[in-house]
């Protein structure tokens, strides 16, 4: 088995310690951080998702895999971010109310930080009003919402409404993403930008704040 497969397997089984040992080993062997992210961690999580959907594994197994995944991405952080980038403004980010998925949100945060954007991470299960208040308090021009469930994606519409009610809709851009989100949904709820993945989100955020 290749080291990428080893990392993927360890992550899928939730063996965080093993992931912690294997990632530096892979980097030393010359495997790129991007390859580890895409081919080991994201590919592994996609497998976990399929097995979860098919009832082959359940929430506790997914949870330990998610912990190993988050730990793996944290280890890759310095390698995924460019050195010496100019600071580019501030953004708030969070996973919307009712939703506890944070792996994608963390990746988006990490990639945006890599573009020089100061990120205020509100965590998961974030009330619409909290996004808005935090943007006002921290003078952020960008609000980033992640949603992974079809039952929580509509909260993004509430964030847009809250921004209107607070009188800041024309002063902030609202970026959205997550597995069930698409451009059509973005247009329907009146958000500004939808991107399908973390790298594209970071590119879009950097141009919005430029
Ligand atoms: Co959940 N879960 N989960 N889960 N879980 C999904 C999402 C699901 C598709 C699994 C399935 O059935 N196949 C399904 C949703 C179905 C639906 O809504 N139609 C599901 C379900 C049903 C549930 C529960 C309801 C299960 C239950 O309790 N019975 C429950 C809900 C809990 C809650 O949130 N209230 C639940 C719980 C959990 C865990 C806690 C066990 C765990 C999360 C742990 C954690 O995040 N710390 C978990 C996980 C891990 C998953 C899967 C397996 C993986 C999600 C993930 O992290 N993917 C997922 C299945 C799947 O997606 N295949 C599933 C990797 C991550 C990098 O991708 O987050 O999509 P993603 O982020 C991508 C893009 O979407 C994008 O960038 C990232 C890639 O670069 N992106 C953005 C994300 N946010 C963005 C924001 C942007 C731009 C791009 O701009 C701001």
Boltz pocket constraint, residues with backbone or C-beta under 6 A from the ligand:
constraints:
  - pocket:
      binder: B
      contacts: [[A, 42], [A, 45], [A, 46], [A, 48], [A, 49], [A, 50], [A, 52], [A, 53], [A, 59], [A, 60], [A, 62], [A, 63], [A, 66], [A, 67], [A, 98], [A, 99], [A, 100], [A, 101], [A, 102], [A, 103], [A, 104], [A, 105], [A, 107], [A, 108], [A, 143], [A, 144], [A, 145], [A, 146], [A, 147], [A, 148], [A, 149], [A, 150], [A, 151], [A, 175], [A, 176], [A, 177], [A, 178], [A, 179], [A, 180], [A, 193], [A, 195], [A, 196], [A, 197], [A, 198], [A, 199], [A, 201]]
      max_distance: 6.0
